Amino acid sequence: MNPETDTPWRRLDVRIIWVAAAWCVGAMAAALAVLWWREAPWWLSAPVPLVLAGVAYEALLWAKTRYRLTAEHIEVRTGVLLRRHRAVPRARVRSVELSANPLHRVFSLAVVKVETGHRTSSDQQAALTLNALPRTEAQALRAALVHRDGADREQVIALGQRRWLRLAPLSFATPALGLGALGAIYQGLDLLGYDPDTVVIPRLIDWLGARPDLPALASLTALGLLLVGIAATLALATETWWNFRLVRESDGGLRATRGLFVTRSATLQEDRLHGVEIAEPLLLRTAGAAYTYAVITGSGSAEEEMRAFNAAALLPPAPITHAHRVAAAVLREPDNPARTVRLLPHPRLALTRRVRWALLAAAALGALLAALGAWLWPPLLTLAWITALAAGAGGLLLARDAYRNLGHGLTGRYLVTRHGTLKRRTIALRRGGVIGWTFTQWAWHRRSTLCRLSATTPGGRGVYHVKDVFMGEGVRFAEQALPGLLTPFLTGSPATRPSAPALPPAAG
């Protein structure tokens, strides 16, 4: 008997049809309410019941979907018009995520998402999703896929604290969400039939033009939008990070759970962990706080970091001391290597490059405003030089901060690199996780012999940079980090001969 072919196929939970029905009824009720409010003709309401076709489709999809877990694969057959049969080797599974929105939670269901690390495009992983299973069955499937047992012997690494939520507004998303409120109001007025383009906005402009206290009113409006942005970021952070819990399971798996209305759980295999990243956005850094991410195969790409749920997140925005403590615990080290290493400074030419780019950007912005002023509105000519001076001053401060944040070093089993100003990143990468090096020189690099050294790894973003070092120093750093890897490529030419002081020996 072949266990691969004798394993029975299983259905998803039939209650997913009730979940789809609840969504369709809600959508239909909202559409009917809008049509009633706008006093639309009765025949416009006729297509609304067609939303119920979604329930029929979900029922048909449920009837056509099967899955099974064998000794070697997890397999899924699904599709209505286009049938698909996918088989993912269990050895390729990198992480398993469980999520449940409010309706799933009402019916005790969970969505299982199996990540393999393989990508079908630059921003989409070839994930296998089962929507939905009973909660207990989903947890058992996760345990089987990542070889977990003995969950009662888990070790708690970190628990989220409610006071950390106050850090959420320290984000560039805060003003963006505040401005987004204006767009939401516009869309709402248009949906309700108030015609904002020809009625509301012209009346508002006329009313503002007659106000003698327009500057004060504009300041209050900006403050109000900022408060709206703060409230929105607090709400988003509460939904995303509520009840955060990071544990190490009995055989080493890292499991993070979080969420208020939509609960999520991600399990990462520790044997695929290659390091830890401490990310400090500029505003968050002023409060001494940071994000903590795992550098692990199959998770942590740049695209995933922008999403509300990132499977590689090890800690919500938290004080930097907690971030270092969690990083050390995840790496099983007495302290975070990113904090104990002595980082080497980068050459002053790196500062010169950043200053040059800051001044060029300020000049370009001023020139653009000046051109618009000469063409459309003369007052922009005055605004142009004021903006150029302000942008130049701010750019110089950011350039200096970016230069001070540059650094690299070796300690024990880790190489460490740090860079960035709007988001300063400090990455502690296990040397054994580096599979190659890339040296990059642009045209403006070559005269100064600066280069960008990139460590290639199967985890996280795949590439981590040591920016703007002399070519000789970069070669020496790469050779000391992984002795012998570059030996076949070294010829002793002047371009690769060291020209800077030797690196200190790695600690440990």
N, C-alpha and C positions, 0 to 999 in steps of 0.2 A: 504493500500500500504506500502511496506517495502522499505525505502529509500536506504538500503544497496544493494538491488537487482535491484532497478529501476534506479539507477544512471547509465547513459550511459558510455560505454567504449570509449576511445579516442585513436587516433593514435599519433605516434611521427611525427615530421615534415619530409615531403618527401625530403626536401633538404639535409638530411643526406646522401642520395644516391649520390648526387653530390659531397659531401665532400669525400666520399669513392672513387669516380671516380677520383678526383683530386690527392689523395694519390697514387692510383694505376698507373696513368699515370706518375707521378713523379718517382715512383720506376722503372717502365718499361724503362723510358728514361735514368735513371742513369745506369741501367743494360746494356742497349744497348751501351751506351757511353763507359763503361768499356770493353765490348766485342770487340768493334771497336778498342779501343786503343791497346788491346792485340792481335789484328788480329786473333781472334778466328775463327774457322770454322763456316760457315753460319748455320749449323744444330744446333749449340749450342744456336742460337738465337730463334729457333723454340718454346721452352717452355716459352719464355718470355711473349708472349701474354696471357698465362694462368693466368697471374696476374689479367687479367680482370675478371676472375672467382670470385675474391673478390668483385667486384661490384655487380655481380649477387647474391652472397650470402648476401650482405648487403641489396639489394632490397628485397630478400626473407625474411630476418630477420625483415625488416621494415614492410612487409605485415603481419607477424605473431606476431607482438608486439602490445599490447594494455595496457592502464593503466587507472585507474580512482581513484578519490578521493571522498570517502564517508564521512559520519559524524564520523565514527569510524576508518576507515582504509585507507591506500593508497595501491592499489593493482596493480600488474603487471603480465601480461601473455606474455611469450616470448619463443623463442626456435624454431629451425628448426628440427633437428633430435631428440632432447630431449626437450619436452615441459615442462615448469615450470610455476606454478602459485604461486606467493608470495603475502602475505597480511601482512602488518606491521601496528600494531595499532598506531594511531596517538599519543597516550599517551606515546609510547615508543621512539618517535623521540627525539634525543638529539641535533642534529645539521643538518643544511642543507647547502651544499656547491654548488656554481655555478662556473663553469669554462668554458673557451672558448679559444681554440687555434687559431692561425691566420686564418685558413680556416673556423672555426666556426664563427669567427668575420666577415669574408667576407660575409657569408650568414646570418648574424644576428641570430645565433643559440647559445645555451648554453647547457652544460651538467649539469644535476641536480643529486647530490649525497646525499642521505638521510642516515645519520648515526644513528644507534640505541644504540650504546654502547655494543651490544652483539658481541661476537667473535666466528667465526667458527674455528679458530686456534689461536696459540699464537701470530701471527703477522698479522692477517687479520681480519678486522671487517666485520660483516655481513651487508654490505652496500647495498642499493638499488639504482641502477643507471639508469637514463633515458637519452639516447644519441640519439637524441638531441631534444630540444624543441625551439620554437621561444623565443627570449630573453624576450619579455614582458610576455609571458605565463610562462616561467621559474621563473621570478620574482614574479608573482602572486601566483604560486604554493608554492614557498618558504614562502611567506607571510602567506598563508593559513596554511601551516604545522606547523609553529612556532607561529601562532596566532598573527601575526603582523598587525597593521593597523596604519594609521597616520604617514607614513614615512616622511611627510613634517615637523614633529615636532621632528626630531631627534637631539640629542645632540652630538657634536663632542668632542671626548675624546682625540684623538691624530692624528696628521698628520705627515707622513714621511717627512724627510728633506734630500735633496740630499747630503749635506755634511756628512751625516752619512755613505754614501757608502764607504768613505775612511777607515772605520773600518773593512770592509770585509776582506782585506788581513791578518788581525790579527787572523789567524786561522791555525790549523794544516793541513787543506785541501790545503793550498797554496803550500807547497812543494810537496804534493801528486799529485796535478794537474800538477805541473811542470814536475814531473817524468812521469806522464801519457802522456805528450806530446811525450815522446820518444816511448811509446807503440803505439801511434797514427801514428807516422812517420813510425814505423816498419810495421804496418798493411797496411798503404797506399802504401809503396813500394812493399809489397808482393802482394797487390791487382792489382797494375799496372804492375806486372811481372818482377820486378827488382831482385828478388831472394836474399833478404838481408842475409840469412844464409850462402850462399856459394859465394856470390859476394861482396855485399856492406860491410858487417861487416869485412871479412878478409882484404879487401883493406883498410878499415879505421884503423884497427889495425896496418897494415904495415906502413901506413902513420904516425900514432901517434908515432910508435916506432922510426922513423927517425927524430922526432922533438926534438931539444935540449931544447926548451922552454915548455916542456910538463906540468910542474906544473902551469905555468901561463895560459896555454891553458885550463887546467882542471878547474882552478879558474874562468876563463871567461865563460866556459861552465856551471858551477854551477850557476854563476850569471845570465846567460841567462835563464836557466831553472827556476830560482826563479822569474825572471821578467815575464816569461810566466805564471807561477802559479799565480802571482799577477794580471795579466791581466785577467786570467780565473776566479778568484774569484770575481773580480770587475764586469765582465760580468754576472756571475751567480747571484750576489747580485742585480744587476740592473734589471735583468729579474724577480727575485723573489719578490723584495720589492718595485718596482717602483710604485709611486702614492699610497703608503700605506695610509689607512684611517680607523680609528676605531671610531665607533659611537655607542651611546646608543639610541635605538629606543624608541618610545613614551611609550611603556609598558614594557621597561626594557631589551629587547633583545640586545645583543652585536653583532655588525656586523663589520667584518674586510674585506676590499677589497684591492687587490694588484695585481701586474703583469704588464709586459710590452707587450710581445707578447702573452702569455697565461694569460688571466685575470682570477682571482679567487675571490670568495666571500664566506665567511663562517658566518653563523649566529648561535650564541650560546644562549641558554636559561639561563637567569641570575638566575632563581630560582634553577638551578642545579649547581651553582657556589659554590665551597667549599673552595676556597682560591686562592693564587697567589704565583708563584715561580719566583725568580730572579736567573738566571743562568749566572755565570761569568766564561767563559773559561779562561785559564791561560793567553794567549796572549792578549785577549780582556780586561782582568782585568788590565793589565799593562797600558792600555789607559783609565782606569776609565769608562768602558762601560760594558753593560750586555744585555742579552735577557730577555724578560718578557713573562711568560706563565700563562695561566689560569689553575687552578686545577678544572676541571669541568667534570661531568659525561659524559662518552662516547668519551672523547678526551684527548690528552696529554700523551699517553703512551710512553714508551722509544723507541719503534719502530717508532712511528710517528715523534718523535723529530729529527730522522736522515733523514727524508725526506725533500725535498725542500719546500713542502707545509705542514705546520702543522696547523690544524684548531684551536689549542689552543694558537697559538702565538698572543700576545697582542701588540707587538712592535718589530720592527726590531732591530738589534744591535744598541744601542743608549747609550749616556752618562747615567751614573747610576742615576743622578738626575732626568732625564726624566723617567727612569724605575720606580723609587719610586713614582713619581707623577702619572703615569698611573696606577700603582698598587693601590694607594690610591683611585683614581677616580673609578676604577672598583669595588673595595670593598665598595665604598660609605663611606669612612673613611676620617677624616681630614689629616691623614698621613699614610704611609704604616706601618702596625704593625711590619714588619720585620726590619724597621729602628728605631722605637721608643723603642722596647723592650730591656731590659737589659739581655743579654745572659749570662748564667752561664758557667764558664769554665769546662772542663772535667779533670779527674784525670791524673797525670803525667804518670801513667801506659799506658795510651793511646799513649803518645809520645814514650815510650819504645817499644811498639808493632810496631809502624811505623818505628822506627829506625832499629829494628831487621829485619823486612821484607826488608827494603832498602839494608842493608848490605848483606843479604842472596841473593837477586837478583843480586847484583854486583858480589858477589863471584861466583854464578852460571854462569854468563856470562863470567867471566874470565876463569873459569874452562873449559867451552865449547870451547873457542878459544884456550886454551892451549892444549886440547885434539886433536883438529883439526891440530894444529901446530906440535905436536909430530907424528901425523899420516900422514899428507899430505905435509905441507909446514912449515919448521922451523921458518921463519920470523914471523909467527903468535904467537910464544911464547913470543916475545917482545911485540907485540900488545896486548897480553892477559893481562899482568899486567898493561899496560897503560890504557886499557879499563876498567879494574876492578877498578883502582883508580879513573878514571873520573866518572864512573857510581856510585861508592860509594859516592863521593863528591856531585854529583847531587842528588842522592837518599836521602842523609842526609838533603839537603836543602828542597827537596820536603816533606820529613817526618816532618820537623819542621813546614813548611807552612801548611800541612794538619792538624797538631795538633792545630795550632793557629786558624784554621778555624772552629774547632769544637765548638758547643755551642747550648744551648736550653733554652727556657724560656716561660713564659706565660704573656700575656697582654690582658686585656679586654676579648673579645670573642675568642681570637686566641691563639693557641700554635704555637711556632716558633722553627724550627730546622735548623741548618746549618752544612754543612760538605763538604769535597771534596777539591782537590787541582788542578788537571788538569781541572776540571770544578767545581768551588765552587757553591753550591746550597743553597739558603736561602728560606725556604718555610714557609709562613704564612697560617696556616690551621685553619679553623673555628672549634671550639670544637664540635659544633653540627653536623659537617660532619664526625666525627670519630665514627665508628661503632664497633671498637674492638681494642684490644692490643695484641701484640705478643712479648714475651721475648725469646731471642735466646742466648744460650751459647755454644760456641765450646769448644773442649777439652782444648785449650790453654787459654780460658777465665776463666775456673772454679777455678783455683788456686787463681787468683786475684779477683774473684767475679765480674768481669766485664761482661756486657751483652749488647746486642743490643736491644733497644726498638723500636718496629715498630707500627705506627698508621695505622690502616686499614680504608680506605675511599672508597666510590664508585666512586670517581673522579680521574682524572689524571692517575698516575701509579698504583693506588690502594693501595700502601703501601709507607709510608714515615718514614725514620729511624732517631732515636736518637742514634748515635753510641758511643760505649765504655763508658758507665756510670756504676757506682756501682749498683748492683742489688737493694739495698735498696733505692738509690736515684731514680732509674728508676721507682720503684713501687710508690714512693711518688709523682713523677712528673705525672704519669698516673692517680693516684687517685685525685690529685688536679685539673688536667685538666678536668676530668669527674668524679665528686664525686659519689661514690656508684657503679660504674661499676665493680670494682675489689673486692668489699666487699665480695661477696660469695666465692671468691677464696683465701682470706687472712686467714691464720691460726695462724699468730703470730710466725711462726717458725723463727729461727735465719737467715735463708736465705733471708727472706723478711723483717726482722726488719730494719728500717733505721739505717745507720751507718755514714751518712754524714749530714752536717748542713741542716736545713729545707730550703725549697724554699721560696723566698720572696713572699708575696701576689701579685696576679695578679693586674696590674694597671687597673683602670677603673672599 
